[in-house]
Amino acid sequence: MTISGTVVNGMIVLDGGPSLPEGARVNVELAFDDADDIGAPPEPYDREEVLASLREGLEDIKAGRGRPFDEVMAEIAKEYNLPPVKPE
């Protein structure tokens, strides 16, 4: 038997409200739409170009041309009226 549902506030709410006996064991399989699956990078994909870009970013950080994550996240939270992000 397959029953569909949706996660609401951390609980699975089954479509149609079928009742299952207390203690029944179930298997949960996530169903994804194509839009939910990121998939492979778009073509053409040049691995060396991506690695060069990452190396350049690391060099920028080493040279002090970056901003701390917490600072950027606080700015975004303020701009969009979101709760502040707690530093780890």
C-alpha positions as a Markdown table, in Angstrom:
| # | Residue | x | y | z |
|---|---|---|---|---|
| 1 | Met | 0.0 | 0.0 | 0.0 |
| 2 | Thr | 1.3 | 3.5 | -0.9 |
| 3 | Ile | -0.1 | 6.6 | 1.0 |
| 4 | Ser | 1.1 | 10.1 | 0.1 |
| 5 | Gly | 1.5 | 12.9 | 2.6 |
| 6 | Thr | 3.2 | 16.2 | 3.4 |
| 7 | Val | 5.6 | 17.2 | 6.2 |
| 8 | Val | 4.0 | 19.9 | 8.3 |
| 9 | Asn | 5.8 | 21.2 | 11.4 |
| 10 | Gly | 8.0 | 18.1 | 11.4 |
| 11 | Met | 5.1 | 15.7 | 11.3 |
| 12 | Ile | 3.9 | 13.7 | 8.3 |
| 13 | Val | 0.3 | 14.5 | 7.5 |
| 14 | Leu | -1.2 | 11.8 | 5.3 |
| 15 | Asp | -3.4 | 12.7 | 2.4 |
| 16 | Gly | -7.1 | 11.7 | 2.9 |
| 17 | Gly | -6.5 | 11.1 | 6.6 |
| 18 | Pro | -6.3 | 7.2 | 6.5 |
| 19 | Ser | -6.0 | 5.8 | 10.0 |
| 20 | Leu | -3.2 | 3.3 | 10.7 |
| 21 | Pro | -3.1 | 1.1 | 13.8 |
| 22 | Glu | -1.1 | 2.4 | 16.7 |
| 23 | Gly | 2.4 | 1.1 | 16.5 |
| 24 | Ala | 2.2 | 0.2 | 12.8 |
| 25 | Arg | 5.7 | 0.2 | 11.2 |
| 26 | Val | 6.0 | 2.3 | 8.0 |
| 27 | Asn | 8.6 | 3.1 | 5.4 |
| 28 | Val | 9.1 | 6.7 | 4.3 |
| 29 | Glu | 10.4 | 7.4 | 0.8 |
| 30 | Leu | 11.0 | 11.0 | -0.3 |
| 31 | Ala | 9.3 | 12.0 | -3.5 |
| 32 | Phe | 11.0 | 14.7 | -5.5 |
| 33 | Asp | 9.8 | 16.7 | -8.5 |
| 34 | Asp | 12.3 | 17.4 | -11.2 |
| 35 | Ala | 12.4 | 21.0 | -10.0 |
| 36 | Asp | 13.7 | 19.8 | -6.5 |
| 37 | Asp | 16.6 | 17.8 | -8.0 |
| 38 | Ile | 19.6 | 20.0 | -8.8 |
| 39 | Gly | 21.2 | 17.4 | -11.0 |
| 40 | Ala | 24.5 | 17.7 | -12.8 |
| 41 | Pro | 26.0 | 21.0 | -13.6 |
| 42 | Pro | 24.8 | 22.5 | -16.9 |
| 43 | Glu | 26.9 | 21.7 | -20.0 |
| 44 | Pro | 29.5 | 22.7 | -21.0 |
| 45 | Tyr | 31.2 | 22.0 | -17.7 |
| 46 | Asp | 34.9 | 22.7 | -17.5 |
| 47 | Arg | 36.2 | 21.2 | -14.3 |
| 48 | Glu | 39.6 | 23.0 | -14.6 |
| 49 | Glu | 37.8 | 26.4 | -14.9 |
| 50 | Val | 35.8 | 25.7 | -11.8 |
| 51 | Leu | 38.9 | 24.7 | -9.9 |
| 52 | Ala | 40.7 | 27.8 | -11.1 |
| 53 | Ser | 37.9 | 29.9 | -9.8 |
| 54 | Leu | 38.0 | 28.2 | -6.4 |
| 55 | Arg | 41.7 | 28.7 | -6.2 |
| 56 | Glu | 41.3 | 32.4 | -7.0 |
| 57 | Gly | 38.7 | 32.7 | -4.2 |
| 58 | Leu | 41.1 | 31.1 | -1.8 |
| 59 | Glu | 43.8 | 33.5 | -2.8 |
| 60 | Asp | 41.5 | 36.4 | -2.2 |
| 61 | Ile | 40.7 | 35.2 | 1.3 |
| 62 | Lys | 44.4 | 34.7 | 2.1 |
| 63 | Ala | 45.1 | 38.3 | 0.9 |
| 64 | Gly | 42.3 | 39.7 | 3.1 |
| 65 | Arg | 39.9 | 40.4 | 0.2 |
| 66 | Gly | 36.9 | 38.9 | 1.9 |
| 67 | Arg | 34.4 | 39.4 | 4.7 |
| 68 | Pro | 33.6 | 37.2 | 7.6 |
| 69 | Phe | 30.5 | 35.0 | 7.2 |
| 70 | Asp | 28.9 | 36.2 | 10.4 |
| 71 | Glu | 29.2 | 39.8 | 9.2 |
| 72 | Val | 27.6 | 39.1 | 5.8 |
| 73 | Met | 24.8 | 37.0 | 7.4 |
| 74 | Ala | 24.0 | 39.8 | 9.9 |
| 75 | Glu | 23.8 | 42.3 | 7.0 |
| 76 | Ile | 21.4 | 40.0 | 5.1 |
| 77 | Ala | 19.3 | 39.4 | 8.1 |
| 78 | Lys | 19.0 | 43.1 | 8.8 |
| 79 | Glu | 18.2 | 43.9 | 5.1 |
| 80 | Tyr | 15.4 | 41.4 | 4.9 |
| 81 | Asn | 14.1 | 41.8 | 8.5 |
| 82 | Leu | 15.1 | 38.2 | 9.5 |
| 83 | Pro | 16.1 | 37.0 | 12.9 |
| 84 | Pro | 19.8 | 37.3 | 13.5 |
| 85 | Val | 22.0 | 34.3 | 12.8 |
| 86 | Lys | 23.7 | 33.0 | 15.9 |
| 87 | Pro | 27.5 | 32.7 | 15.4 |
| 88 | Glu | 28.8 | 29.1 | 15.7 |
